[in-house]
Amino acid sequence: MPNIENLFDKAVGEIERMLNSKTVVGEPIKIEGNTLIPLVNVGFGFGVGEGQGTEPEKGSGQGGGTGGGGGVKPVALVVINDDGVRVESIKSGTASVLEKVAESVSKTMTEKGGATTH
């Protein structure tokens, strides 16, 4: 099955193209004197297959294919400001990421006397 190697190489090549340091370490976001850097977990899976009929000379057919899927999940937020650097863990889901950003900015502003809570 000569095409299986080609299919496999293409699938692995796409995965290598997608995975780099920017995949797991997001672009820095600057808010109110804070630099926030998201950290994410990347997961993926893929498969490659090829088949051929028992009598190829009679045109019984052949086929091949690849498939895959993946996901990205936020896991932490690096917060850099005048007080130093800290890592804040994120529960799960997009809402939690937004809550963590708001919480981190609010916490820093409150510590510096820039905001009050009622």
N, C-alpha and C positions, 0 to 999 in steps of 0.2 A: 504494500500500500504506500506508494511513493508520495502521495499528497499529505499524509498525516503529519509528517515532519514539517512541511510548509505551513499547515494549519496551526500546529503547535507553536512554531516560531512567531507567527503573526500574533497569536493570542498573548504570548509572553511579552512580545515587543510592545503591545498596547498597554499592558500592565506596567511595564518599566517606564513608558512614556508618562503615565498618569501619576506614578509614585515618585515624589521628590520631596525635598525639605519643605517646600511651600504647601505640600499636601497636608502635613501634620502640624506645621507651625504656621498659623495664619498671618496675614498682614497686620502690622501694628495699627491700633486705633488710638488716636489722641483725643482725650476728653478732659477738660478742666484741669490741666496739669498732670494728668495721669496718662501713661501709655499702657494700653491693654493689648496683650498678645494671646489670641486663642490657641489652644492645643487640642488636637482632635485625634481620635482613634479611627484608623482606616481598615476596613475589612473587605475581602473580596473572595470570589471563587469562580472557577471556570472549568470547562470541559471541552475536550476535542474528541471527535470520533469520525470514523470513516468505515464504510462497508462496501462489499463487492458481492455480486451474485455468484452462484456456483458454476455458471456456464457463461463467462463473459464473452466468449466468441459468438454466442447466439444472441447477444444483446440483452441479457437478463438484467442489466443495470448495475449501477454503483452510486454511491452518494457519500457525502461528508458534511461536516458542519462543526461550528464552534458556538459556544454560548457562555455567558458569564454575567455576573452581577456583583454589585458592591454597595457599600454604604459608608457614610462618614458620620461619626458621633462626637460631639464636643465633650471633652473630659475635664479640662481645666482652663484657667485663665491666669496668665502671668500679669501682675500689676506692678508697674514701675512708676515711682514718684519720688518726691523729696525725702520721704521716710525710708526708702530702700526698695527692695524687691520682695514680693511674696507671691505664692501660688495659691489660688483659690480653686478648690475642687468644684466641679459642676455635677449636679445630680444627673438628669437626663432630659433631653428634649430641648427644643428651641426656646420655649418659654423660660426654662431654667437659665439658659445662657443670658437672655435679656434681663432676667431678674438679678443674676450675678453681676452683670455690668452695672446696672443701676445701684445695686447694693454696695459695690466696691467704690463707685464714685461718691455716693452719699456718705459712706463711712469715712472716706478721706476728707471730704468737705467738713463733716461734723468734727473730726479730730483736729482740723485746722481752724475751727471756729467760723467757717464760711457758711454754715447752714445750721439751722436749729430744728429740732424735732418737737412736735407737740403731741 
